[in-house]
């Protein structure tokens, strides 16, 4: 897989668009045993390694710390052929190399519509107006004086997996499911700001506007605004980074990330959605009939196995740990099932704490690989009873011309060579 082709490649003798569940056979023997894939006999080194024989750099050489040089491959990547320019494009979180549920700020995916805005926080203002009793303008210092909260939520682009509707296209977990990140956000409830201005009786909708070059605007119902909508100024313990909306962004937990307007400068309360007036283009979901859903905000239950994945080669038969992530915009994940035969049989993987609503959830499962080809996949179920669908179920409901909200089960083929490929099980 290369950066240049976005991980796109074929495989002789295998139609990845129509692979049947049992075509590659079942090769995984499950074993809940301890220990690694292999272990070498203990031996005392002949001499100390170089890094143990000399003093290392002191505490002042990196005023802002950075990862080890041996982790230089753990970076966001874009797909160069995806868009005409990077000012209106997306890059992808390196899921296969991350641990836990919190996405480090330096690799949290970015989606821009007019490039990244560089804003002086001392000059930034947030206006609350429209159908309110008292319009108000806030400085950043004003907002930071208000009661604040910390919340852990994921953000997922509505187009995550969007290139996979017609078949397996991108041979990489980072590209197939990497338009997602999960963070601890610090800020103020939007409800707090709206109550300070006082809502008028006919207040039904809210419009949020960003200060970037595209002046991105999105409108949403007042019910969401008064529920868990959030105005954040910090992420994972530090100020928002410019690519995440510094100094201020909206967070609509569980909803498609384009609604969480970055560089937030204006909140207008109205009595109807703005998309019929001047709201910039919103995402729509096409149906087989040619019609489109009017509103599809919630990101449904989803999951992906992050190891093994196309970015990693399985290093010979032995004992391993299946690693993965699950999430749902409807609430908590309650179960993740795994298959090792393309969906014929399923086993349940233990979920790791914390299990939070609208946040990433980790799962692990011990797996002994015998070296034969095997098709593996994960399936998430959330607290509402929603079950992550297969690609066939999703196509039956939505056709093949969609781009957004592809939460279909992702299947990996582990070849006998240890190479891993993105395939689709019919």
DORO-245959 format. One record per atom (N, C-alpha, C, CB): x, y, z. Coordinates in steps of 0.05 Angstrom, whole numbers, plus 5000, padded with zeros to 4 digits. Atoms other than C-alpha are relative to their C-alpha. Glycine has a CB too. Example, Ala and Ser with C-alpha at 12.3 -4.5 7.8 and 13.67 -1.06 7.14 Angstrom:
501849765000
524649105156
501850245000
498050015025
498449764999
527349795143
498550225014
500950094971
***
This chain:
501749765000
500050005000
501750255000
498150005024
498449765002
502650694983
498250245006
501450034973
501549764996
500551395001
498950114974
501850225013
500849885026
500251584927
497449884990
502249954980
502550115010
494651094910
497949985021
500649734987
502050014979
491051174976
499449715009
497550124990
500350274991
492050434989
498349834981
498750005027
501850145019
488150224927
501749804984
498650214981
498650205016
490449574896
498249754997
502749925013
501650245005
487648934867
501549755008
499249994971
498750254994
489248204876
499149804979
499249905029
500650185021
489747704820
498549765010
502649904986
501550234993
484647154823
497850045021
501849795009
502049954979
480047484874
498450254992
501350035027
501749775005
474047924859
499150115027
497549924983
500549904973
473948354921
497250135003
502150205008
502649874999
467248664903
497849795006
499450144974
502150194998
463348014906
500849755015
498849934973
498950234986
467247554952
497849885018
502550075016
502050134983
462647044985
501249925026
498849754986
499050044973
463146895059
501949775003
497749965017
498350234995
466246215054
502249964980
498349755001
498250045022
470546314993
502949965008
499850234981
497250024992
477046395030
500549795022
501050275010
499650214980
475745855081
500250125028
502449844994
499849924973
476245875156
502749905011
497749885017
497350084991
483245885185
500650075028
502050134982
499349914974
482846185254
499049815022
499050285006
500850164977
482845745316
500150195024
501849765004
500149814977
480546145377
501149865025
497150095004
498850124976
484446035440
500550225020
502749864993
499749804980
483946445503
502449935018
497450025017
497650074986
491046295523
501750255004
501649784986
498349784995
496146765552
502649974984
500750035030
497550015014
502846935521
500050134973
500849714997
499849875025
505347255458
500049804977
502550174999
499950175023
505746995387
502549835000
499950174974
497550154998
512946785398
501650125023
501650004974
498249904979
518146855453
502849874995
499049935028
497350105003
525646785449
501149945028
501850214986
498850074975
529846475503
501550245011
501949764997
498649774988
532646975553
503049974997
499250025030
497150005003
539847165542
501050285008
500849934971
498849754992
544347695572
501550114976
502049965024
498649885023
546648185517
503050005005
499050284995
497150004998
554048155502
501150275010
501249934973
499249744991
554548905513
497650185002
502250124982
502249824998
550149485531
499350134973
500650225021
500749865025
546249795473
501050295002
497049994994
498949735001
548550485450
498550195017
500050094971
501649804986
542750855482
500349975031
497149974993
499650044972
544750575550
502850095009
499749715008
497249944994
552050805546
500750305000
501849864980
499549715002
551351555534
497650155011
500650084971
502249824991
547352125564
498250074977
501250255014
502049915020
541052305527
499550295002
497449845002
500749724998
538152985513
498750075026
498150084977
501249904975
535853405572
497150074997
501650235010
502949945000
528953645591
499350244984
499150035029
500749765014
529454295553
500449994970
501850225011
499450015029
531054035483
497450014984
501549754993
502650005015
523653975464
497950135018
499149714992
501949864983
519354505499
497149904996
500150304995
502650145004
513254185466
500749724990
498250164979
499150275006
514253435465
498949894974
499249815022
500950135025
513652995404
500649705002
501450124975
499650294998
513352245391
502949914993
498149854981
497450115008
519551805383
500350004970
500349715011
499450015028
522951825316
499349734988
502950074994
500750275010
521351085310
497049974996
501049795020
502949995005
513951265308
499250204978
498450065026
500449795021
514651735248
497949914980
502650064986
502050105019
509951295207
497250055009
500549704994
502749964989
504051445253
499150284995
500049935030
500849735009
501352045216
497349994986
502150124982
502349985017
495052285183
500849994970
498450275006
499450005029
494752165108
497550084985
500949714991
502349945018
490352425052
500249834976
500050314993
500050145025
488452114986
500150214978
497449814997
499549775018
491352574933
498050024977
502849984990
501849995023
486552374878
497150055008
500249754984
502849984990
480352464922
498850274994
500049955030
501149735005
479553224914
502050164983
499550145027
498349845018
482153764868
502150155015
498250204985
498049864984
485754124924
499649935030
499850314996
500250074972
487254024998
498550205017
502849965011
501549804985
483654665019
497249915006
500050264986
502650124995
477154285012
500349704998
497850114979
499450295001
479053575030
500049895028
502749954986
500050144974
480153085087
502649845002
497549825003
497950204995
485852695118
499049805021
502650145011
501150234986
485252055157
501749935025
500049764981
498850084975
486751845229
501449734996
498049995023
498650255003
492051285232
499049795021
503050045003
501250194981
487450795269
501649755006
497349924991
498650254995
491750175260
502350015019
501049884974
497749974982
497350455303
499350135027
502150174986
500749874975
493350775359
499049815021
497850214994
500950164977
491450515428
498050155016
502449915017
502049874984
485850655476
497850124984
501350215017
502349885014
479851085458
500550304994
497549975017
499549725005
482851785458
501950044977
501250145026
498349945023
485652035392
501850235006
498250064975
498249784995
491952455401
499450234981
502949914996
500749775016
490953165376
501650014974
500550255016
498349985023
496753105327
499249824977
502849945007
500850185022
493452545287
496949994997
501049725006
503049995002
485952725296
499350104972
498850195022
500649945028
482952735226
499050294996
498049814988
501049735006
481453405193
498450004974
502450204997
501649965024
476153605142
499550304998
497249855001
500449725005
476254305113
498450054975
502850144998
501549925023
471754665064
501250254987
497150055007
498749765011
475955295054
502750045012
498250255005
497349974988
482655145085
499850055030
501650214986
499849964971
484855225157
500150305006
502449855012
500049724992
483255895189
502050045023
497250095009
498149934979
488756215232
498950255014
502950054989
501649794988
485056645283
501450105026
497249905007
499049884975
487657125337
497849995020
500950304995
502250034981
483556925398
499250255014
500849795021
500749754987
483857625427
498150164983
502550165006
501849865018
479957875366
497649844993
501550084975
502350175007
475157295360
497650065017
500849705003
502549954986
467857395378
497949794992
499050294994
502350185005
461756945384
497550165005
500149755018
502549854999
455057275369
497749805004
499650164974
502550144996
448456985396
497850194994
499849885030
502149815008
442457305362
497749854987
501150224981
502350115012
435957185325
497650015019
500549714992
502450014983
429756955363
500849965029
498149784991
499250004972
432657125431
499250275012
503049955004
500949754987
430657645482
502350205002
499049945029
497749824996
437757925490
502449904984
500750025030
497750085015
442957855435
502650075016
500150154973
497649964985
449957785464
502449934982
500049825025
497450055014
457157805438
502049925022
500950254984
498150114980
462357385475
502950024989
499349725007
497250045006
469857445475
500849735010
501850235014
499150264990
473956825489
500250005030
502749934988
499849994971
475257065560
497249995013
501450265008
502750014990
467757165570
499149705002
498050164982
500950275001
466456445550
501449835021
500549884972
498550164980
471856165595
499350075028
503050054996
501049934973
468656515655
497549845006
499550305002
502550144995
462356105646
500549715010
498349984974
499750274990
461155425679
500949814978
497449905013
499050175021
465254915640
499749715008
503050074995
500250294996
465054165632
502049864982
497149904993
498350185017
469353595604
498349774991
502549905016
501650225011
466153085558
501749854979
497450114987
498650175020
468952505517
498049914979
501349765013
501750065023
465652435448
501749954975
497950224995
498750035026
467552185379
498950214981
499649724989
500949855023
467052595316
500649834975
501450294998
499750165024
466052225250
498850144976
498649725004
500949895025
465552495180
497849824988
502350034979
502250155012
459052295145
500949834977
497850194991
499050155024
463252055086
502049785008
501450194981
498250224992
467251555128
499149744987
500149985031
500850245014
467350935085
498550054975
498549825017
501749925023
463851315029
500949894973
499850294998
499150105025
468251034974
499649704997
503050074997
500350295000
466350314992
497249914992
500749895027
502850075007
459050334969
499949804977
498450254994
500150175024
460449994902
501949765002
500650164976
498250224997
465849524927
502450095017
500949904973
497649944984
472249484967
502050154982
501349745011
498449825017
476550054941
502850065012
498650254995
497549904988
481850274991
501149785019
499550265016
498950234984
486449745020
501550115024
501949834982
498849904975
487650055088
497950075020
501850244994
501849924978
484050115154
499950305003
500849865026
499849714997
486450835158
498250144980
502850104997
501649875021
482951005092
497049915001
501149934973
502750105000
476750575101
498350115023
500049695001
501549904977
474850815171
501450225015
499549775019
498449814986
479851365188
499050285002
502650014988
501149734996
475251965184
498550025026
498050074976
501250004974
474051915258
502150055021
498649735006
498249964977
477152125324
498350045025
501850254996
501549984975
475152135397
501850165019
499349725012
498549824983
477252665447
498550085025
500950254985
501349874977
475952975514
499850304994
501649965027
500549725008
472853655499
499450165026
497750024980
500549824978
472754235548
498650254989
502650085015
501449775009
467754795541
497450055015
499449974971
502549914988
460755055554
497749884985
499850315000
502450095014
453954765539
498850234984
497949895020
501449795016
450455135483
497550095014
499349894972
502449934984
444255115527
500650235019
499149755016
499349784982
447955565576
500050274986
502749945013
499949755016
449256095523
497250094992
501849964976
502749925010
442156065496
498250095023
498749754986
501649924977
439056115565
500850285010
500249805023
499149734992
443256735580
498850214982
503150024999
501249815019
440257065518
496949995002
500849944972
502950034997
433156795531
498749934973
498850255011
501350085025
429556405477
497250104998
500049694997
502849925005
423156675446
498349754995
499850204977
501750235002
417156215443
500049864973
497250085006
500050125027
417656095368
502849914991
498950204980
497350105007
425055885371
499949704995
502050075023
500250285007
425355225334
502649894988
497849964980
497650095013
432055195297
502350185007
499650004970
497549854994
439255415307
501849984976
501449895025
497949995021
444355625254
502750065013
499250204978
497349954991
451755575268
501750084976
501249755015
498349905022
456855955225
502950015009
499050274991
497250004995
464355875221
501450254988
501349754990
498549765009
469656415210
502149934979
501350135023
498150085021
473556025157
499250134973
500249704997
500549875026
473856245084
497449914987
502349944981
502650105011
467755815067
497650105015
500049704999
502249914983
463656125123
498049775004
498650254989
501650244998
461055415134
497750055020
501649765008
502349984983
453955425162
498449755000
498350244992
501750234997
449554875188
497750075019
501649755011
502349954982
442554895219
499049735011
497750144985
500950244986
439654395269
497850085019
502449875015
502349944983
433454335314
500850105027
498349755002
499649884974
432954715379
500349775021
497850195008
499950224981
432054045415
502949905004
498249764991
497250084997
439253845400
501650225014
501249944972
498649784988
441654535420
499750005031
499150274989
500650004971
438354455489
500649735013
497150075004
499350264989
440553735497
503049995007
499249774980
497150034994
448053595491
501850164982
500749714998
498249835016
450554115441
501950155017
498250204983
497849914983
457154385465
501750194984
501849765009
498149815012
461754975450
502749965014
499050305004
497450094988
468954735460
502250204993
500749734990
497649855005
475355125468
502549855006
499950265016
497750174994
479954555489
499549724992
500850025030
500150275009
481453855466
502349845012
500049984969
498050164987
485153325505
502050165016
501549844978
498349864980
487753815556
501450254989
501949825010
498749765010
490354355509
497950154983
502549934983
501849845017
487154915469
499649864973
501250294995
500550115027
483854695404
502350084982
497350104989
498049945020
488854655348
498550144976
501649754990
501349865022
487555085286
498449824981
502050154983
501550195017
485454475245
497549895012
501849774993
502450094986
480154315297
498350245008
500749845024
501849774996
477155015299
500950215019
497549905009
499049804981
481555435345
499150284992
503149985001
500150054971
479555815385
497449885010
500650245014
502650084991
472355565387
498649834979
498350255007
501550165018
468155015356
497549895013
501749784988
502550134992
461254715361
500449705000
497650084983
500050295000
460553985380
497149915003
501749885024
502650124998
454053615365
500549705003
498250064974
499250284995
455452935397
498349804985
500049955030
501450225013
453752315357
499050074972
497749925016
500949925027
451952715294
502350024981
498450275002
497949985020
455752755229
501750255005
498950004972
498249804990
461953175241
499850274985
502849904998
500249745014
460553705188
498150195014
499049964971
501949834984
455053955236
501550145023
497749845010
498549894978
460354095289
501850234990
501749785015
498849785014
462154765259
502550105015
498150244996
497549904989
469454985270
500250304997
502449864986
499549715000
472055695282
497350155004
501250084973
502849914995
465055835310
500050305006
498749855022
500249714996
463256575305
497150105004
501350154978
502749904998
455656615303
498049785004
499350154974
502350184995
449456265331
497550174996
500249875028
502549865004
442856495303
497649815005
499950124971
502350164993
436256245330
497750084981
499250035030
502249945018
430356195281
497749825004
501049994971
502450164998
423655875269
499849794978
497550184998
499950205021
425655435209
502949954992
498350104975
497350055010
431755105179
500850204979
500349714990
499049805018
436155555137
500849894973
502450145012
499050115025
437755075081
498550104975
499949695001
501549905023
432355375037
500850294994
497049995006
499249725005
435556065044
502950014992
499650175026
497349965008
443056145047
502049825014
500850285005
498250194988
445855565086
501749874979
498549795017
498350145020
451855275049
499249714998
503050035008
501050275007
450754595018
500349805022
501549904976
499950214980
448954045066
500249734987
497550025018
499750275011
450153305057
497349874998
501949835018
502550145004
444552885029
500649714994
498350134978
499650285005
443652135023
498049904979
499549845026
501650085023
441251874956
498849725005
501650004975
501550254998
436151304951
499849884972
497250035013
500350135027
435050794894
497950144983
499349715004
502249875015
428751184874
500950264987
497750045018
499149745010
432851804859
499450225020
498750064974
500649804979
430052164920
502349995020
497349945014
497949994979
434352344980
498850065027
502150224993
500849934973
433552355055
500450295005
501449825020
499849714995
432253065079
502050055023
497350115008
498149974977
435952985146
500949735008
498650155023
498850244989
440652435167
502550085016
500849794977
497849894983
444852695224
501549795016
498850215018
498750194981
446152105270
501849814986
497849855015
498150205009
452251675259
499349735013
503050085006
501050254989
449650965267
502349825010
498549854979
498150194988
453150385303
502049904979
498649775014
497850075018
459850215271
502249875015
500950264985
497650134987
466249825284
502049934978
499249755016
497950085018
472749625253
502249855016
501250244984
497750134988
478349135269
502550164991
500249704991
497649845007
484749555272
502649835000
500350225021
497950195003
489348955280
498849725003
502350045022
498549955025
490248545238
498450184981
500849744987
501249835019
488949035182
501950024976
499450295012
498249995024
491849175112
502650135005
498650144978
497449864994
497249625142
502049815014
499550245017
498350184985
500049035182
500049724988
499149995029
499850285008
502548355160
500249835025
502549954982
499950194977
501247785208
502549834998
497449825001
497350115001
508047505226
500049705006
501850165019
499950294997
506846765219
497949895020
502749915009
501950124981
502346275257
500750055029
499749704994
499449974972
501646375331
497750155014
502550155004
502049874984
497946735386
500150314997
500449935030
500249715004
495547455375
497650115015
499850074970
502449864989
490547965401
498650154978
500850185024
501749845017
485048205356
499550275014
497349864992
500549734988
484348965368
498050154982
502750165003
501949855016
478749415346
498550225016
498049814989
501649784989
474050005358
497149984991
501250274991
502949995007
466550075360
498950275011
498449765012
501249744992
462050695367
497250024989
501750234990
502849955009
454950945359
499250285008
498049795011
501149744994
451851635355
497449995015
499650154975
502550044985
445651345389
500549975030
498549774989
499550044971
449151205455
502349815004
497549895014
497850194993
453450655486
500049764982
499749925029
499750275012
456050035452
499649805022
502849974986
500550214980
453449425488
501249734993
497049965005
498950255008
456448865447
501550024974
497849784998
498650035026
461548715392
500449714995
502750165001
499650275008
461448055356
502249984979
497449884989
497950055019
467147765315
499449754984
502849985014
500350245016
467047275258
502849934988
497950034977
497550095012
472846855231
499449824976
501749855021
500850165023
469046525174
498250164981
498649745008
501549835019
466147115135
497150045008
500149884974
502749934991
459847185177
498249765005
498750174980
501650234995
457446465184
499549965030
501349754988
500150034972
458946435258
501250245014
501449745009
499149764986
460046975310
500649935029
497950234999
499450024971
463247025379
500150285011
502849855005
500249734988
462747605428
502750075012
497850015021
497549904989
468948015445
499550175025
501550174979
500249834977
469848325514
500450294994
501949915022
499649715004
469049085516
501750115023
497250145000
498249884980
474249505552
498850255011
502750064987
500949754987
472450045602
502050224992
499949965031
502849914995
470650605598
498349954975
499950295008
502050035021
464450475557
498150245002
498449725001
501349754998
461651165545
498150054977
502050235002
501849945022
455751425504
501350194979
497450135010
499149835022
457651715436
503150045001
498650275000
497150004998
464951545447
501149744988
501150035029
498850255009
469751025418
500249815023
502850054988
499850224981
469750355454
502049804989
497249875006
497950205008
475649865452
499049725005
502650065015
500450294995
475049115444
502649864992
497649894984
497750185006
480448575445
499049715001
502350055021
500850284999
480047835432
502549834993
497749944979
497750185005
485447285437
499549824976
500749845024
500350155025
486546935370
502549844994
499250194977
497750165009
491046365350
499649944971
500349735017
500150045029
492446365276
501649764992
501050264985
498650255008
494245705244
501350034973
498049774999
498649965025
496846015180
498449974975
502349824999
501750035024
491045875133
498350264996
498249755003
501549775007
486846405098
497450025017
499250014970
502349974983
481246695141
498850284996
500849965030
501449755003
476047245135
499050095027
497749984979
500849904974
475147665197
498450264998
502550045018
501749765000
470148215214
498950055028
497749994980
501349934975
466948575273
497250114994
501750205016
502749905003
459648755284
499150135027
498049774992
500749854975
457349285335
497050015004
501150284998
502849974992
450749325372
499950215022
498849725011
500149794980
448749945411
497649965019
499850274987
502050034979
444150055471
497150034991
500650195022
502749995010
438150195427
499249744986
499750234980
500550255014
438649495397
500850004971
497249935003
499249985028
441249745330
502449824995
500750304993
497850195007
445749225296
501350104975
498949714996
498549925023
451249435248
499349824976
503050005006
501050165022
448849205179
502349904982
498150164983
498150085021
452448835123
499850194977
499449704991
500149835024
453949195058
497649934983
502649994984
502450085016
448448795024
497550125012
499849704999
502449884987
443249015075
499950304996
500149945030
499949715004
445449735068
499350074971
502750115007
500749955028
445149704992
497149944994
501849834981
502850065005
438249384993
498250235009
499249745015
501649774989
435749985033
500750264986
500550035029
499149745009
439850535001
501150004971
502150105018
498850005027
442450304933
503050015000
498850224983
497149995002
449550394908
501050284994
500949814978
499249735008
449651144893
500550195023
498050114981
499549834976
450551394964
502950075003
498949875025
497349944992
456751714992
500149995031
500950284990
499949954971
454851845065
498749775015
498650255006
501250194981
453151415125
500349714992
497150065005
499450295005
456450765103
501249885025
501949974975
499050134975
456950395169
499949694997
498250085023
500050295004
457149695137
502349865013
500049954970
498050174989
461049135168
502449994982
499049725006
497550015016
468349165145
501349735004
501950235009
498750274999
471648495128
502850014990
498349804985
497250035009
479048345123
500549704993
501950095023
499050265008
481947745087
502949975009
499749954970
497350064992
488147475122
500949764983
500249935031
499050215017
491847085069
502049825014
501450124975
498250194988
496246485084
502850125002
500149744984
497449864999
502246945071
500250195024
500550144974
500149804978
500047395129
499150274990
502650015013
500949755011
498147955082
497050035005
500650034969
502949954994
491348285098
498950184978
499850135028
501349845021
486548555046
497150075008
499949844974
502749914998
480048955046
498349854979
499850304997
501850145018
474548515017
497150065009
500549705000
502849984992
466948535016
498649734998
498550224983
501450264999
462747935036
497250054992
500249885028
502749965011
456247884997
497949905020
499749854974
***
